[in-house]
């Protein structure tokens, strides 16, 4: 079993790391960055618990955090790419609606003139 001191030390290290990462960001985080941080935090917490079972919570946190951050980055990148694609499609739809509205106005004007 792991001592209470080791648990507290691991928790403090994780908390400090998260706070430093959050404070270092001066602008809003992108989807990819949010997913990387979330994955890293979840991975570090899980790694700490699993590492504690073998007597190495710090190593477990480091490995879990790295793997979680990598997985979060990949997932966040895919989500961000999909969001960009959806935004581009919405812009195209808006442009097409403007063209349709303009053509309807022209059609109405030409029918009024006849």
N, C-alpha and C positions, 0 to 999 in steps of 0.2 A: 504494500500500500504506500501511497505517497503521503508525505507529511503535509500538515496544514500550511506550513511555511512555504513549501514548494508550490502548492496550489495558489497561494496568495501572490507569490512572486510571478508565476506564469500569468495570472489574471492581470496583474499590474503591467506586465510587459505588453500584453495584447492591448490593453486599454490605452497605454501610452502610445503605442504604434498607431492605433486607429485615430487618436486625437491629433497626433503629429501629421498624419496624412490628411486629415480633414482640415486642419489649420493651414496647411501648405497650399491649399487650393484657393486662389483668389477670385476665380470666376466660377459660374455654375458648372457643375460636372456634366459631361456628356453621358449618354446611355452606356457607352462602353466603359467609362471610368466608374460609374456607379456600380455596374455589374462586376467589375474587377475588384472593387473594394468589398462589395457584399460577398463575393465568392471567397476572397482572401480571409475575411472575418469568419465566415462559416467554416472554411477549411482549417483555419488556425484553432478555432474552438474545438472542432471535432478532433483535430490532430492532438491537441492538448489532452483531451480525455483519453483517446486511444494510446497516446504516448505514456500517459500516467499509469496505464495498466502494466507496462513493461519497465517502468521506472525512468522514463526519459520524456517528461512532458514538454520540455523546451524543444527537443529535436522533433517531437511529434507536431508541435505548433508550427515550427519552421517549415517542415515538409508539407503539412496540411495547408498552411497558408499559401505556400507557393503553388501547390496543385490547385487549390481553390481559386486563387487569383488567375491562374492560366485558364481554367475552365470558365470563370466568370468573364474574362476578356473575350474569349471566343464567342460565348453566348451573347454578350453585349454588342460585339461587332456585328453579329448576324441581325440582332434586333435593330441596331442603328441603321444598317443597310436597308432593311425592310422599311423602316420608318422614312428614310430618304426616298425610297422608291414610291411609297404611298403619297408622300408630299408632292413628288414630281407628277404623279398621275392626277392628283387633285388640281394642280396648277393647269395641266393640260385640259382637264374637264372644264375649269373656269374659263379658259381661253375659248374653248369651243362653244360654251354657252353665250359668251359675248358675241361671237361671230353669228350664232343663230339668232340672237336678239336683234343684231344689226340687220341681218337679212330679212327678218320679219318686218322690221320697220320700213325697209326699202320696198318690200312687197306690198305692204299696206299703202305706202305713198303712191306706188305705181298703180294700184287698183283704184285709189281715190281720183287719180288724174284721168282715168279712162271714162 
